[in-house]
Amino acid sequence: MKQTPLLDKLLRLQEENLTSFHVPGHKNGKIFNKINYKNFKEVLPNIDTTEIIGTDYLHNPKEVIKKAQDRAREVFKSEATFFLVNGSTSGIYSMIMAATSPGDKIIVARNCHQSVINATILGDLTPIYLYPEVDVYRGMALGVLPGEVKKRLLEHPDAKAVVITYPTYDGFASDLKEIAKIVHQHEKVLLVDEAHGAHLGLSEKLPMTALECGADAVVQSTHKTLPAFTQSSMLHIQGNRVDVEKLKFMLKLHQSSSPSYLLMASLDLAVTIYEDRGRQLMQELLEHIENFKNKVKKMGQVTFLEDVVMGKDSIKAIDSTKLWISMQQNKINGHYLEKELRNQYNIQMELSNRYGILGITSIANDEEDFQKLYDALKGISKQEGEETLQKFPFFSYVLPKQIFTPKEALYKEKKQVPLEKSKGYVSGEYLIPYPPGIPILVPGEVIEEEVILHARSMVKNGMKVLGLKDHQWKTIEVLV
């Protein structure tokens, strides 16, 4: 039989038995060894089906899919819940376009995922940005101040909705309850990208859920922090500020007409695990994390996120299931640390930047995972790096001047110019450090010198920068 390169690679990775501190939340299927519901793992190929008698239809559910979604609604305490099989991106598109009409303004926190900006293109919307508080030294977006939301609403009373990312990729939670109060006082719709917060309802020790805070529509990546399969997510609605019938049309527009029953089944099982074992497993996870941090802190060479950002005005709470780890005291940068953990200790983290690494934990992680990570960090802590991280250029995160909307920029004539000589031009492309996919430049915005310097520094120091057609990052497309 001929080789199947992708499948072969995935099978080899499975044989490596990696310790997972990355998504998806089932951790390489680990949770299904503990909770193997009706031999779910063994029958996966057999239940990959389509719309036949008895399987219902996602875009007009009346039978088993409706029952599954209704149960999810009850468990996650929404008024309506929809399964997503085209990832959270399809949910972001759908909820934004259900709450707006072409030509509308929409207020967007700049630490959004690229899908939010793309939704403004699809919906012909004008994005009005607000910046979150920023940890400049570490290049991290923190939280959004309620006062900044109020300021934008007063400046743009004709805006239809506000989009907030809650919690952030790194686990920062803004005061979303106060933001919801302000948004609703101005009679606007609050839409929340809760991609990294599907698990928050499992413990009072975690930030409140977006629904508890008063959000009108919430998209969750159930596959990131709960045990659903990659690309399976949920969209929750409460209240009457979002037209549900319009939303259903948008979901049909942005999702496949041949939805995966494997993805929907994994969402159904994730709901069962959440309801039956979730709180117990979360309590165990939080205990493992606390014990792990207590042991690691005794080393003296490791810093955790809460040690450096507590006290910031924009942070209401921190999701402690996110592990941001830095070894700057040893002059060891995050990229090197991530590679050492993978190559020498068989541990895969979620991401790295120059300052540290991020691990995403879930209820599938067990005590053995944290012991392996502790042993690895202890071994690496004996090394001495060579990098002085203070030399990384300052980036102010001032909003670039917007000349055209993203959609207007998309259809303008463009040309390629050297990135080094692009100052003053209007960008025709994104500049997106990835992960987490938050743009520092969006089509239609003026390119400033600081953006050029920052982009050059990111590339030089090994960060992935997406959005440019030139994968060598030497040229950028600008508007003529």
Protein Blocks (a to p, Z undefined) as FASTA:
>chain_A
ZZdfklmmmmmmmmnopacfbdcfklnolmmmmmcghhllmmmmmmmccddehjapfklc
fblmmmmmmmmmmmnopabdcddfebjklmmmmmmmmmpcehiacdddfkbcfklmmmmm
mnopacddddddddfknopacbddfklmmmmmmmmmmbfbdcdddddfkopacdfklmmm
mmmmnopacdddfkllmmmmmpfkbccdfklnopabdcddfklmmccdehiacdddedjk
bcfklmmmmmmmmpcfbdcfklmmmmmmmmmmmmmmmmmmmmmmmmmmmmmmmmmmmnop
accfklmmgoiaklmbdcfkbccddfklnopafklmmmmmmmmnopacfbdcfkbccddd
dfkbcfklmmmmmmmmmmmmmpccfbdfklpccdehiacddfbdfklmmmpccddddfkl
mgoiacfbdcddddehiafbdehiacdfklmmmmmmmmmnopacehiablnopaccddZZ
